[in-house]
Amino acid sequence: MKPTMKPKLLLVAATLAACTTVSNAADEKALLGHIMWSAFECSAYAELAEEKTEQERLYLVGLNAGRTFLEAMKAGQIPEQAVNEAVPINVLQRLKGPSNEMVIGKIHAAATGSARDEIVKQKRSMWGSTQKQEARSTYANRNCILIR
């Protein structure tokens, strides 16, 4: 290898690494929209399962993810492609509002309403599981414990 090629290769490698890091950061910020929705859904399952501490923890995870996500969206830090690939349509449909807190409130209401409907409106036989049991099962099946 020529002596002048080595610095050029190092420069190209450093540039690629920097671009990948920026891209990964944008993708991670887009994922916060998904984390927000999932955390709010899981907080509803925890509430129906009568797990108050877990319900509060998941609510705060969703709230913090939502704040960071919306700030990044407003600052233009998340490319449209990352938004389209990572953010649930249920979040995208509710991004307009007078403040971030209002937007998060709309998303929270939709996510928890969807989760509650899934459990509460389910038809059960006389011998079937209770809402509390069903909420616990859904909480476990959705891997809610992994949301941090």
DSSP file (Angstrom, degrees, kcal/mol; ACC not computed):
  #  RESIDUE AA STRUCTURE BP1 BP2  ACC     N-H-->O    O-->H-N    N-H-->O    O-->H-N    TCO  KAPPA ALPHA  PHI   PSI    X-CA   Y-CA   Z-CA
    1    1 A M              0   0    0      0, 0.0     5,-0.0     0, 0.0     0, 0.0   0.000 360.0 360.0 360.0 136.6    0.0    0.0    0.0
    2    2 A K    >>  -     0   0    0      1,-0.1     3,-1.1     2,-0.0     4,-1.0  -0.388 360.0-120.2 -67.8 147.5    1.3    3.4   -0.9
    3    3 A P  T 34 S+     0   0    0      0, 0.0     3,-0.1     0, 0.0    -1,-0.1   0.803 113.0  53.3 -59.4 -29.9    2.1    5.7    2.1
    4    4 A T  T 3> S+     0   0    0      1,-0.2     4,-0.9     2,-0.2    -2,-0.0   0.686 100.0  62.5 -80.6 -16.7   -0.4    8.3    0.9
    5    5 A M  H <> S+     0   0    0     -3,-1.1     4,-2.7     1,-0.2     5,-0.2   0.844  91.5  64.7 -75.7 -33.8   -3.3    5.7    0.7
    6    6 A K  H  X S+     0   0    0     -4,-1.0     4,-2.3     1,-0.2     5,-0.2   0.926 102.6  45.5 -60.4 -48.4   -3.2    4.9    4.4
    7    7 A P  H  > S+     0   0    0      0, 0.0     4,-2.2     0, 0.0    -1,-0.2   0.881 113.5  51.8 -62.4 -35.2   -4.3    8.4    5.6
    8    8 A K  H  X S+     0   0    0     -4,-0.9     4,-2.5     2,-0.2    -2,-0.2   0.914 110.0  48.2 -66.3 -41.9   -7.0    8.5    2.9
    9    9 A L  H  X S+     0   0    0     -4,-2.7     4,-2.7     1,-0.2    -1,-0.2   0.900 111.1  50.7 -64.5 -39.9   -8.4    5.1    4.0
   10   10 A L  H  X S+     0   0    0     -4,-2.3     4,-2.5    -5,-0.2    -1,-0.2   0.898 110.3  50.0 -63.4 -40.1   -8.4    6.2    7.6
   11   11 A L  H  X S+     0   0    0     -4,-2.2     4,-2.4     2,-0.2    -2,-0.2   0.919 111.7  47.5 -64.1 -44.3  -10.3    9.3    6.7
   12   12 A V  H  X S+     0   0    0     -4,-2.5     4,-2.6     2,-0.2    -2,-0.2   0.923 113.0  48.8 -62.8 -44.4  -12.9    7.3    4.7
   13   13 A A  H  X S+     0   0    0     -4,-2.7     4,-2.3     1,-0.2    -2,-0.2   0.908 112.2  48.3 -62.6 -42.3  -13.3    4.9    7.6
   14   14 A A  H  X S+     0   0    0     -4,-2.5     4,-2.3     2,-0.2    -1,-0.2   0.899 111.5  50.3 -65.3 -40.6  -13.7    7.7   10.1
   15   15 A T  H  X S+     0   0    0     -4,-2.4     4,-2.5     2,-0.2    -2,-0.2   0.925 111.4  48.0 -63.4 -45.3  -16.2    9.4    7.9
   16   16 A L  H  X S+     0   0    0     -4,-2.6     4,-2.4     1,-0.2    -2,-0.2   0.903 111.5  50.5 -62.2 -41.4  -18.2    6.2    7.5
   17   17 A A  H  X S+     0   0    0     -4,-2.3     4,-2.2     2,-0.2    -1,-0.2   0.909 111.0  48.7 -63.4 -41.9  -18.1    5.6   11.3
   18   18 A A  H  X S+     0   0    0     -4,-2.3     4,-2.4     2,-0.2    -2,-0.2   0.911 111.9  48.8 -65.2 -42.6  -19.3    9.1   12.0
   19   19 A C  H  X S+     0   0    0     -4,-2.5     4,-2.7     1,-0.2    -2,-0.2   0.903 111.4  49.9 -63.8 -41.2  -22.2    8.8    9.5
   20   20 A T  H  X S+     0   0    0     -4,-2.4     4,-2.9     2,-0.2    -1,-0.2   0.901 110.2  50.5 -63.7 -41.0  -23.2    5.5   11.0
   21   21 A T  H  X S+     0   0    0     -4,-2.2     4,-2.2     2,-0.2    -2,-0.2   0.921 112.3  46.2 -64.0 -44.3  -23.2    6.9   14.5
   22   22 A V  H  X S+     0   0    0     -4,-2.4     4,-2.1     2,-0.2    -2,-0.2   0.916 114.2  48.9 -63.5 -43.3  -25.4    9.9   13.4
   23   23 A S  H  X S+     0   0    0     -4,-2.7     4,-2.5     1,-0.2    -2,-0.2   0.918 111.1  49.3 -62.9 -44.1  -27.7    7.5   11.5
   24   24 A N  H  X S+     0   0    0     -4,-2.9     4,-2.6     1,-0.2    -1,-0.2   0.883 109.1  52.7 -63.2 -38.3  -28.0    5.2   14.5
   25   25 A A  H  X S+     0   0    0     -4,-2.2     4,-2.0     2,-0.2    -1,-0.2   0.910 110.6  47.5 -63.7 -41.7  -28.7    8.2   16.8
   26   26 A A  H  X S+     0   0    0     -4,-2.1     4,-2.1     2,-0.2    -2,-0.2   0.910 112.3  49.5 -65.5 -41.9  -31.6    9.3   14.5
   27   27 A D  H  X S+     0   0    0     -4,-2.5     4,-2.1     1,-0.2    -2,-0.2   0.900 110.1  51.1 -63.3 -40.3  -32.9    5.7   14.4
   28   28 A E  H  X S+     0   0    0     -4,-2.6     4,-0.8     1,-0.2    -1,-0.2   0.881 109.2  50.4 -64.9 -37.6  -32.8    5.4   18.2
   29   29 A K  H  < S+     0   0    0     -4,-2.0     3,-0.5     1,-0.2     4,-0.5   0.876 109.3  51.5 -68.0 -36.1  -34.7    8.7   18.5
   30   30 A A  H >X S+     0   0    0     -4,-2.1     3,-1.4     1,-0.2     4,-0.7   0.889 103.5  58.9 -65.6 -37.8  -37.3    7.4   16.1
   31   31 A L  H 3X S+     0   0    0     -4,-2.1     4,-2.7     1,-0.3     3,-0.4   0.751  89.3  73.5 -62.3 -23.5  -37.6    4.3   18.2
   32   32 A L  H 3X S+     0   0    0     -4,-0.8     4,-2.6    -3,-0.5    -1,-0.3   0.825  90.2  58.3 -61.3 -30.1  -38.6    6.4   21.1
   33   33 A G  H <> S+     0   0    0     -3,-1.4     4,-1.7    -4,-0.5    -1,-0.2   0.891 109.3  43.9 -63.9 -38.8  -42.0    6.9   19.4
   34   34 A H  H  X S+     0   0    0     -4,-0.7     4,-2.7    -3,-0.4     5,-0.2   0.895 112.3  52.0 -71.8 -41.2  -42.5    3.2   19.5
   35   35 A I  H  X S+     0   0    0     -4,-2.7     4,-3.0     1,-0.2     5,-0.3   0.912 107.8  53.2 -61.1 -42.4  -41.2    2.9   23.1
   36   36 A M  H  X S+     0   0    0     -4,-2.6     4,-2.2     2,-0.2    -1,-0.2   0.953 111.9  44.0 -57.6 -51.2  -43.7    5.6   24.1
   37   37 A W  H  X S+     0   0    0     -4,-1.7     4,-2.4     1,-0.2    -2,-0.2   0.937 116.4  46.2 -60.9 -48.5  -46.7    3.8   22.6
   38   38 A S  H  X S+     0   0    0     -4,-2.7     4,-2.9     1,-0.2    -1,-0.2   0.894 111.5  51.5 -63.7 -40.7  -45.6    0.4   24.0
   39   39 A A  H  X S+     0   0    0     -4,-3.0     4,-2.1    -5,-0.2    -1,-0.2   0.907 110.8  48.3 -64.2 -40.9  -44.9    1.7   27.5
   40   40 A F  H  X S+     0   0    0     -4,-2.2     4,-1.4    -5,-0.3    -2,-0.2   0.915 112.7  48.1 -66.2 -42.0  -48.3    3.4   27.6
   41   41 A E  H  X S+     0   0    0     -4,-2.4     4,-1.8     1,-0.2     3,-0.5   0.953 113.1  48.1 -59.7 -48.6  -50.0    0.2   26.5
   42   42 A C  H  X S+     0   0    0     -4,-2.9     4,-2.6     1,-0.2    -1,-0.2   0.828 104.8  59.3 -64.3 -31.7  -48.1   -1.9   29.0
   43   43 A S  H  X S+     0   0    0     -4,-2.1     4,-2.1     1,-0.2    -1,-0.2   0.870 105.4  50.3 -64.6 -33.8  -48.9    0.6   31.7
   44   44 A A  H  X S+     0   0    0     -4,-1.4     4,-2.5    -3,-0.5    -2,-0.2   0.904 109.6  49.7 -69.2 -40.9  -52.6   -0.1   31.1
   45   45 A Y  H  X S+     0   0    0     -4,-1.8     4,-1.7     1,-0.2    -2,-0.2   0.925 111.8  49.2 -61.8 -42.8  -52.0   -3.9   31.3
   46   46 A A  H  <>S+     0   0    0     -4,-2.6     5,-3.1     2,-0.2    -2,-0.2   0.896 110.3  50.8 -63.5 -39.9  -50.2   -3.4   34.6
   47   47 A E  H ><5S+     0   0    0     -4,-2.1     3,-1.5     1,-0.2    -2,-0.2   0.934 110.9  47.4 -62.9 -45.7  -53.0   -1.3   35.9
   48   48 A L  H 3<5S+     0   0    0     -4,-2.5    -1,-0.2     1,-0.3    -2,-0.2   0.787 110.3  53.4 -66.4 -26.4  -55.6   -3.9   35.0
   49   49 A A  T 3<5S-     0   0    0     -4,-1.7    -1,-0.3    -5,-0.2    -2,-0.2   0.406 117.3-117.9 -85.5   1.9  -53.4   -6.5   36.6
   50   50 A E  T < 5 +     0   0    0     -3,-1.5     2,-0.7     1,-0.2    -3,-0.2   0.867  68.9 141.0  62.1  39.9  -53.4   -4.4   39.7
   51   51 A E     >< +     0   0    0     -5,-3.1     4,-2.4     1,-0.2     5,-0.2  -0.732  21.9 173.5-109.1  78.0  -49.6   -3.8   39.6
   52   52 A K  H  > S+     0   0    0     -2,-0.7     4,-2.4     1,-0.2     5,-0.2   0.871  73.4  50.3 -58.5 -45.3  -49.5   -0.2   40.6
   53   53 A T  H  > S+     0   0    0      1,-0.2     4,-2.2     2,-0.2    -1,-0.2   0.916 114.1  44.8 -62.6 -43.5  -45.7    0.2   40.9
   54   54 A E  H  > S+     0   0    0      2,-0.2     4,-2.5     1,-0.2     5,-0.2   0.865 110.6  54.9 -69.4 -36.0  -45.2   -1.2   37.4
   55   55 A Q  H  X S+     0   0    0     -4,-2.4     4,-2.0     2,-0.2    -2,-0.2   0.927 111.1  44.7 -61.6 -45.1  -48.0    0.8   36.0
   56   56 A E  H  X S+     0   0    0     -4,-2.4     4,-2.2     2,-0.2    -2,-0.2   0.900 112.2  52.1 -66.5 -41.4  -46.4    4.0   37.3
   57   57 A R  H  X S+     0   0    0     -4,-2.2     4,-2.1     1,-0.2    -2,-0.2   0.935 112.0  45.4 -60.4 -47.0  -42.9    3.0   36.1
   58   58 A L  H  X S+     0   0    0     -4,-2.5     4,-2.5     1,-0.2    -1,-0.2   0.868 109.5  55.2 -67.8 -36.2  -44.2    2.3   32.6
   59   59 A Y  H  X S+     0   0    0     -4,-2.0     4,-2.6    -5,-0.2    -1,-0.2   0.938 109.9  46.8 -59.6 -45.9  -46.1    5.5   32.5
   60   60 A L  H  X S+     0   0    0     -4,-2.2     4,-2.7     2,-0.2     5,-0.2   0.870 110.0  53.0 -66.1 -36.9  -43.0    7.5   33.3
   61   61 A V  H  X S+     0   0    0     -4,-2.1     4,-2.6     2,-0.2     5,-0.2   0.944 112.6  45.2 -61.0 -46.9  -41.0    5.5   30.7
   62   62 A G  H  X S+     0   0    0     -4,-2.5     4,-2.6     2,-0.2    -2,-0.2   0.905 113.0  50.2 -63.1 -42.6  -43.6    6.5   28.1
   63   63 A L  H  X S+     0   0    0     -4,-2.6     4,-2.3     2,-0.2    -2,-0.2   0.935 114.0  43.7 -62.0 -48.1  -43.7   10.1   29.2
   64   64 A N  H  X S+     0   0    0     -4,-2.7     4,-2.2     2,-0.2     5,-0.2   0.899 114.6  49.2 -66.7 -41.0  -39.9   10.5   29.1
   65   65 A A  H  X S+     0   0    0     -4,-2.6     4,-2.7    -5,-0.2    -1,-0.2   0.913 111.7  51.0 -63.0 -41.5  -39.6    8.7   25.7
   66   66 A G  H  X S+     0   0    0     -4,-2.6     4,-2.8    -5,-0.2     5,-0.2   0.911 109.2  49.2 -63.1 -44.1  -42.4   10.9   24.3
   67   67 A R  H  X S+     0   0    0     -4,-2.3     4,-2.2     2,-0.2    -1,-0.2   0.940 115.0  43.9 -61.3 -47.3  -40.8   14.1   25.4
   68   68 A T  H  X S+     0   0    0     -4,-2.2     4,-2.2     2,-0.2    -2,-0.2   0.915 114.8  50.3 -64.9 -42.7  -37.5   13.2   23.9
   69   69 A F  H  X S+     0   0    0     -4,-2.7     4,-2.4    -5,-0.2    -2,-0.2   0.936 112.3  45.6 -60.5 -49.3  -39.1   11.9   20.8
   70   70 A L  H  X S+     0   0    0     -4,-2.8     4,-2.6     1,-0.2    -1,-0.2   0.876 111.7  51.8 -67.0 -37.4  -41.2   15.0   20.2
   71   71 A E  H  X S+     0   0    0     -4,-2.2     4,-1.7    -5,-0.2    -1,-0.2   0.918 111.9  47.2 -62.8 -42.3  -38.3   17.4   20.9
   72   72 A A  H  <>S+     0   0    0     -4,-2.2     5,-2.7     2,-0.2     6,-0.5   0.884 111.7  51.1 -66.3 -38.5  -36.2   15.5   18.4
   73   73 A M  H ><5S+     0   0    0     -4,-2.4     3,-1.3     1,-0.2    -2,-0.2   0.943 111.6  46.5 -62.6 -47.8  -39.0   15.6   15.8
   74   74 A K  H 3<5S+     0   0    0     -4,-2.6    -1,-0.2     1,-0.3    -2,-0.2   0.808 111.1  52.6 -66.4 -29.2  -39.5   19.3   16.2
   75   75 A A  T 3<5S-     0   0    0     -4,-1.7    -1,-0.3    -5,-0.2    -2,-0.2   0.460 113.2-119.2 -84.6  -1.4  -35.7   19.9   15.9
   76   76 A G  T < 5S+     0   0    0     -3,-1.3    -3,-0.2    -4,-0.3    -2,-0.1   0.774  72.7 133.4  70.9  26.5  -35.6   17.9   12.7
   77   77 A Q      < +     0   0    0     -5,-2.7    -4,-0.2    -6,-0.2   -48,-0.1   0.513  54.7  68.9 -87.7  -5.2  -33.2   15.3   14.2
   78   78 A I  S    S-     0   0    0     -6,-0.5    -1,-0.1    -5,-0.2    -2,-0.1  -0.952  81.6-132.9-118.5 116.4  -35.2   12.3   12.9
   79   79 A P     >  -     0   0    0      0, 0.0     4,-2.1     0, 0.0     3,-0.3  -0.281  22.5-115.9 -64.6 151.9  -35.2   11.6    9.1
   80   80 A E  H  > S+     0   0    0      1,-0.2     4,-2.8     2,-0.2     5,-0.2   0.865 114.8  56.3 -57.1 -39.1  -38.6   10.9    7.5
   81   81 A Q  H  > S+     0   0    0      1,-0.2     4,-1.9     2,-0.2    -1,-0.2   0.914 107.3  48.3 -61.4 -42.9  -37.5    7.4    6.5
   82   82 A A  H  > S+     0   0    0     -3,-0.3     4,-2.2     2,-0.2     5,-0.4   0.893 111.8  50.5 -64.5 -39.5  -36.6    6.5   10.2
   83   83 A V  H  X S+     0   0    0     -4,-2.1     4,-2.2     1,-0.2    -2,-0.2   0.945 111.5  47.5 -62.0 -48.3  -40.0    7.9   11.3
   84   84 A N  H  < S+     0   0    0     -4,-2.8    -1,-0.2     1,-0.2    -2,-0.2   0.817 117.3  42.9 -64.8 -30.8  -41.9    5.8    8.7
   85   85 A E  H  < S+     0   0    0     -4,-1.9    -1,-0.2    -5,-0.2    -2,-0.2   0.816 126.8  24.8 -84.4 -31.6  -40.0    2.7    9.6
   86   86 A A  H  < S+     0   0    0     -4,-2.2    -3,-0.2    -5,-0.2    -2,-0.2   0.700  99.4  81.9-111.5 -23.2  -40.0    2.9   13.4
   87   87 A V  S  < S-     0   0    0     -4,-2.2   -56,-0.1    -5,-0.4   -53,-0.0  -0.751  77.6-119.5 -96.6 127.8  -42.9    5.0   14.6
   88   88 A P    >>  -     0   0    0      0, 0.0     4,-2.2     0, 0.0     3,-1.3  -0.280  18.8-123.0 -61.7 145.9  -46.3    3.3   14.9
   89   89 A I  H 3> S+     0   0    0      1,-0.3     4,-2.2     2,-0.2     5,-0.1   0.832 111.7  64.6 -58.2 -32.8  -49.1    4.8   12.8
   90   90 A N  H 34 S+     0   0    0      1,-0.2    -1,-0.3     2,-0.2     4,-0.1   0.796 107.1  42.0 -63.1 -27.6  -51.1    5.4   16.0
   91   91 A V  H X4 S+     0   0    0     -3,-1.3     3,-1.9     2,-0.1    -2,-0.2   0.898 111.3  54.3 -80.9 -46.4  -48.4    7.8   17.1
   92   92 A L  H >< S+     0   0    0     -4,-2.2     3,-1.0     1,-0.3    -2,-0.2   0.832 102.9  58.2 -58.4 -33.5  -48.0    9.5   13.7
   93   93 A Q  T 3< S+     0   0    0     -4,-2.2    -1,-0.3     1,-0.2     3,-0.2   0.604 109.1  45.6 -71.9 -10.5  -51.7   10.2   13.6
   94   94 A R  T <  S+     0   0    0     -3,-1.9    -1,-0.2    -5,-0.1    13,-0.2   0.064  74.8 108.6-122.7  24.7  -51.6   12.2   16.9
   95   95 A L    <   +     0   0    0     -3,-1.0     2,-0.4    11,-0.1    -1,-0.1   0.588  57.4  89.4 -82.8  -9.8  -48.5   14.4   16.4
   96   96 A K        +     0   0    0     -3,-0.2     3,-0.1    -4,-0.1    -3,-0.0  -0.720  52.0 114.3 -92.4 137.6  -50.4   17.7   16.0
   97   97 A G  S    S-     0   0    0     -2,-0.4     6,-0.0     1,-0.1     3,-0.0  -0.920  72.4 -94.9 174.7 164.8  -51.2   19.8   19.1
   98   98 A P  S    S+     0   0    0      0, 0.0     2,-0.3     0, 0.0    -1,-0.1   0.732 104.4   9.6 -69.7 -22.3  -50.5   23.1   20.9
   99   99 A S  S  > S-     0   0    0      1,-0.1     4,-2.1    -3,-0.1     5,-0.2  -0.980  74.4-110.3-151.9 161.5  -47.8   21.6   23.1
  100  100 A N  H  > S+     0   0    0     -2,-0.3     4,-2.9     1,-0.2     5,-0.2   0.884 118.0  56.0 -59.9 -38.7  -45.8   18.4   23.5
  101  101 A E  H  > S+     0   0    0      1,-0.2     4,-2.2     2,-0.2    -1,-0.2   0.885 107.1  48.8 -63.7 -38.2  -47.7   17.6   26.7
  102  102 A M  H  > S+     0   0    0      2,-0.2     4,-2.1     1,-0.2    -1,-0.2   0.915 112.0  48.9 -66.4 -42.2  -51.0   17.8   24.9
  103  103 A V  H  X S+     0   0    0     -4,-2.1     4,-2.4     2,-0.2    -2,-0.2   0.934 111.8  48.4 -62.3 -46.7  -49.7   15.5   22.1
  104  104 A I  H  X S+     0   0    0     -4,-2.9     4,-3.0     1,-0.2    -1,-0.2   0.890 109.3  54.4 -61.4 -38.8  -48.3   13.0   24.7
  105  105 A G  H  X S+     0   0    0     -4,-2.2     4,-2.4    -5,-0.2    -1,-0.2   0.903 108.6  47.8 -61.2 -41.9  -51.7   13.1   26.4
  106  106 A K  H  X S+     0   0    0     -4,-2.1     4,-2.1     2,-0.2    -2,-0.2   0.911 113.8  47.1 -64.9 -42.1  -53.5   12.2   23.2
  107  107 A I  H  X S+     0   0    0     -4,-2.4     4,-2.8     2,-0.2     5,-0.2   0.912 111.7  50.9 -66.6 -42.1  -51.1    9.4   22.5
  108  108 A H  H  X S+     0   0    0     -4,-3.0     4,-2.7     1,-0.2     5,-0.4   0.931 110.4  49.2 -59.8 -46.4  -51.4    8.1   26.1
  109  109 A A  H  X S+     0   0    0     -4,-2.4     4,-2.0     1,-0.2    -1,-0.2   0.903 114.0  45.7 -61.6 -41.7  -55.2    8.1   25.9
  110  110 A A  H  X S+     0   0    0     -4,-2.1     4,-2.3     2,-0.2    -2,-0.2   0.924 115.1  45.9 -68.5 -44.2  -55.2    6.2   22.6
  111  111 A A  H  X S+     0   0    0     -4,-2.8     4,-2.2     2,-0.2    -2,-0.2   0.931 117.3  42.3 -66.7 -46.0  -52.6    3.6   23.7
  112  112 A T  H  X S+     0   0    0     -4,-2.7     4,-2.7    -5,-0.2     5,-0.2   0.874 114.1  52.6 -70.5 -35.2  -54.2    2.9   27.1
  113  113 A G  H  X S+     0   0    0     -4,-2.0     4,-2.5    -5,-0.4    -2,-0.2   0.915 110.2  48.2 -63.6 -42.6  -57.7    2.9   25.6
  114  114 A S  H  X S+     0   0    0     -4,-2.3     4,-2.0     2,-0.2    -2,-0.2   0.919 113.5  46.9 -62.4 -44.9  -56.6    0.4   23.0
  115  115 A A  H  X S+     0   0    0     -4,-2.2     4,-1.5     2,-0.2    -2,-0.2   0.912 113.1  48.4 -65.4 -43.1  -55.0   -1.8   25.6
  116  116 A R  H  X S+     0   0    0     -4,-2.7     4,-3.7     1,-0.2     5,-0.4   0.927 110.3  51.3 -63.2 -44.8  -58.0   -1.6   27.9
  117  117 A D  H  X S+     0   0    0     -4,-2.5     4,-1.8     1,-0.2    -1,-0.2   0.902 105.6  56.7 -58.5 -40.6  -60.4   -2.4   25.1
  118  118 A E  H  < S+     0   0    0     -4,-2.0    -1,-0.2    -5,-0.2    -2,-0.2   0.876 120.1  29.2 -58.6 -39.0  -58.3   -5.5   24.2
  119  119 A I  H >< S+     0   0    0     -4,-1.5     3,-0.8    -3,-0.3    -2,-0.2   0.919 124.3  43.1 -87.6 -50.0  -58.7   -6.8   27.7
  120  120 A V  H 3< S+     0   0    0     -4,-3.7    -3,-0.2     1,-0.2    -2,-0.2   0.861 113.5  48.5 -71.7 -38.2  -62.1   -5.5   28.9
  121  121 A K  T 3< S+     0   0    0     -4,-1.8    -1,-0.2    -5,-0.4     2,-0.2   0.446  83.1 117.1 -86.3   1.9  -64.1   -6.1   25.7
  122  122 A Q    <   -     0   0    0     -3,-0.8     2,-0.4    -5,-0.2    -3,-0.0  -0.474  69.9-121.0 -69.4 136.3  -62.9   -9.7   25.3
  123  123 A K        -     0   0    0     -2,-0.2     2,-0.4     0, 0.0    -1,-0.1  -0.643  34.3-170.3 -78.5 133.0  -65.7  -12.3   25.5
  124  124 A R        -     0   0    0     -2,-0.4     2,-0.1     4,-0.1     6,-0.0  -0.952  18.1-129.3-125.6 143.6  -65.0  -14.7   28.3
  125  125 A S    >   -     0   0    0     -2,-0.4     3,-1.3     1,-0.1     0, 0.0  -0.388  37.2-101.6 -79.6 168.7  -66.8  -17.9   29.2
  126  126 A M  T 3  S+     0   0    0      1,-0.3    -1,-0.1    -2,-0.1    -2,-0.0   0.806 126.0  41.6 -60.3 -28.5  -67.9  -18.5   32.7
  127  127 A W  T 3  S+     0   0    0      3,-0.0    -1,-0.3     2,-0.0     3,-0.1   0.375  98.0 103.9-101.0   2.3  -64.9  -20.8   33.3
  128  128 A G  S <  S-     0   0    0     -3,-1.3    -4,-0.1     1,-0.2     2,-0.0  -0.027  80.8 -69.4 -78.7-175.8  -62.4  -18.5   31.5
  129  129 A S        -     0   0    0      1,-0.1    -1,-0.2     2,-0.1     2,-0.1  -0.305  48.3-116.4 -72.4 156.6  -59.8  -16.2   32.8
  130  130 A T     >  -     0   0    0     -3,-0.1     4,-2.7     1,-0.1     5,-0.2  -0.383  30.1-103.7 -83.9 169.3  -60.6  -13.0   34.6
  131  131 A Q  H  > S+     0   0    0      1,-0.2     4,-2.8     2,-0.2     5,-0.2   0.906 123.7  52.8 -59.6 -41.2  -59.6   -9.5   33.3
  132  132 A K  H  > S+     0   0    0      2,-0.2     4,-2.2     1,-0.2    -1,-0.2   0.924 111.4  45.1 -61.9 -44.8  -56.8   -9.4   35.9
  133  133 A Q  H  > S+     0   0    0      2,-0.2     4,-2.4     1,-0.2    -1,-0.2   0.906 113.7  49.9 -64.6 -41.6  -55.5  -12.8   34.7
  134  134 A E  H  X S+     0   0    0     -4,-2.7     4,-2.7     2,-0.2    -2,-0.2   0.898 110.1  50.4 -65.2 -40.0  -55.8  -11.8   31.1
  135  135 A A  H  X S+     0   0    0     -4,-2.8     4,-2.7     2,-0.2    -1,-0.2   0.911 111.0  49.0 -63.9 -42.6  -54.0   -8.5   31.7
  136  136 A R  H  X S+     0   0    0     -4,-2.2     4,-2.2     2,-0.2    -2,-0.2   0.913 112.5  48.3 -62.1 -42.7  -51.2  -10.3   33.5
  137  137 A S  H  X S+     0   0    0     -4,-2.4     4,-2.9     2,-0.2    -2,-0.2   0.923 113.2  46.3 -64.4 -45.1  -50.9  -12.8   30.6
  138  138 A T  H  X S+     0   0    0     -4,-2.7     4,-2.2     2,-0.2    -2,-0.2   0.906 110.1  54.6 -64.7 -41.5  -50.9  -10.0   28.0
  139  139 A Y  H  <>S+     0   0    0     -4,-2.7     5,-2.1    -5,-0.2     6,-0.3   0.924 113.7  41.9 -55.5 -46.5  -48.3   -8.0   30.0
  140  140 A A  H ><5S+     0   0    0     -4,-2.2     3,-1.4     1,-0.2    -2,-0.2   0.920 113.8  50.8 -69.1 -44.4  -46.0  -11.1   30.0
  141  141 A N  H 3<5S+     0   0    0     -4,-2.9    -2,-0.2     1,-0.3    -1,-0.2   0.799 109.1  51.5 -66.1 -29.0  -46.7  -12.0   26.4
  142  142 A R  T 3<5S-     0   0    0     -4,-2.2    -1,-0.3    -5,-0.2    -2,-0.2   0.402 109.2-124.9 -87.3   2.8  -45.9   -8.5   25.2
  143  143 A N  T X 5 +     0   0    0     -3,-1.4     3,-1.7    -5,-0.1     4,-0.3   0.859  50.5 161.6  57.5  38.5  -42.6   -8.5   27.2
  144  144 A C  G > < +     0   0    0     -5,-2.1     3,-1.5     1,-0.3    -4,-0.1   0.798  64.0  68.2 -60.4 -30.0  -43.6   -5.4   29.0
  145  145 A I  G 3  S+     0   0    0     -6,-0.3    -1,-0.3     1,-0.3    -2,-0.1   0.761  93.4  60.8 -61.7 -23.5  -41.0   -6.0   31.7
  146  146 A L  G <  S+     0   0    0     -3,-1.7     2,-0.5     2,-0.0    -1,-0.3   0.620  76.7 105.7 -81.0 -12.8  -38.3   -5.3   29.1
  147  147 A I    <         0   0    0     -3,-1.5   -86,-0.1    -4,-0.3    -4,-0.0  -0.566 360.0 360.0 -74.1 120.8  -39.4   -1.8   28.4
  148  148 A R              0   0    0     -2,-0.5    -1,-0.2   -87,-0.1    -3,-0.0   0.322 360.0 360.0-128.1 360.0  -36.9    0.6   30.1
